[in-house]
Structure formats: structure tokens, C-alpha cells
């Protein structure tokens, strides 16, 4: 599960929406504050394409806690993201997330991703 978080950080640094989407199950959902749920790997990829276009450029993750069963796991962590739209000053967004993962042949995929902004 830590591998999924590490892969997410690396994919954000590379601004690779396809790599991020590949971390999710085909039927995965992302629950974001004040938005409709994003459902499916393609929609998740498209959301990251839009985020990168809006200046999302870095992700730092801390304090990961994971609980694992035989074929399911959950990871909870805090994070900071840098958003630097072209021509504007960079901003830092702080949040906390929970990932629900399922084991598939060859590794783990994110089945559900829920995040919220954390207090400053």
C-alpha cells in the first residue's frame, strides 16, 4: 500500500495523469469535497489532466497509517500539494485522505479515494 502512495507522489511529480489513473481500479471512485463523485479510471485520469493544467505540480505525503487484510486494505494519511497556475504565485493545499485498496493479480489498486482539505 505504501507503494501506491509512493507511485502517486512520483506520478504527480512527472505530471503523468495516465500513471495516476493506472493506480485505480476500473470502477474506482474519488470523493472530493463540494463535487460530484468521480467514477471510473478514465474520469479519474481526466480529472488529473485538468488538475495539472490548473497548476497542480507537487504532492508530499506524511504520516501514513495502513491497515491490511488478506485482499483489502485502507491507508489514511495527511498531505500537502503545490498548485502553481501559470502567471500566479504558488499555493499550498493541505489535506487528509483515506484510500481503500483491493488486491488484484500483480498488486494493489485503489478502489475508493476520499479526501478533504485539512485545517491550516
KACORQUI-V322382 format. One record per residue. RES is the residue in three letters. OMEGA is omega as a letter, one per 30 degrees, with the letter a starting at -180 (999 if undefined). Layout:
BEGIN
{{RES;OMEGA} {RES;OMEGA}}
END
This chain:
BEGIN
{{UNK;l} {UNK;l} {UNK;l} {UNK;l} {UNK;l} {UNK;l} {UNK;l} {UNK;l} {UNK;a} {UNK;a} {UNK;l} {UNK;l} {UNK;l} {UNK;a} {UNK;a} {UNK;a} {UNK;l} {UNK;l} {UNK;l} {UNK;a} {UNK;l} {UNK;l} {UNK;a} {UNK;l} {UNK;l} {UNK;a} {UNK;a} {UNK;l} {UNK;l} {UNK;l} {UNK;a} {UNK;a} {UNK;l} {UNK;l} {UNK;l} {UNK;l} {UNK;l} {UNK;a} {UNK;l} {UNK;a} {UNK;a} {UNK;l} {UNK;l} {UNK;l} {UNK;a} {UNK;l} {UNK;l} {UNK;l} {UNK;l} {UNK;l} {UNK;l} {UNK;l} {UNK;l} {UNK;l} {UNK;l} {UNK;a} {UNK;a} {UNK;l} {UNK;l} {UNK;a} {UNK;l} {UNK;l} {UNK;l} {UNK;l} {UNK;a} {UNK;l} {UNK;a} {UNK;l} {UNK;a} {UNK;a} {UNK;l} {UNK;l} {UNK;l} {UNK;l} {UNK;l} {UNK;a} {UNK;l} {UNK;a} {UNK;l} {UNK;l} {UNK;l} {UNK;l} {UNK;a} {UNK;l} {UNK;a} {UNK;l} {UNK;a} {UNK;l} {UNK;l} {UNK;l} {UNK;l} {UNK;l} {UNK;l} {UNK;a} {UNK;l} {UNK;a} {UNK;l} {UNK;l} {UNK;l} {UNK;a} {UNK;l} {UNK;a} {UNK;l} {UNK;l} {UNK;l} {UNK;l} {UNK;a} {UNK;l} {UNK;l} {UNK;l} {UNK;l} {UNK;a} {UNK;l} {UNK;a} {UNK;l} {UNK;l} {UNK;a} {UNK;l} {UNK;a} {UNK;999}}
END
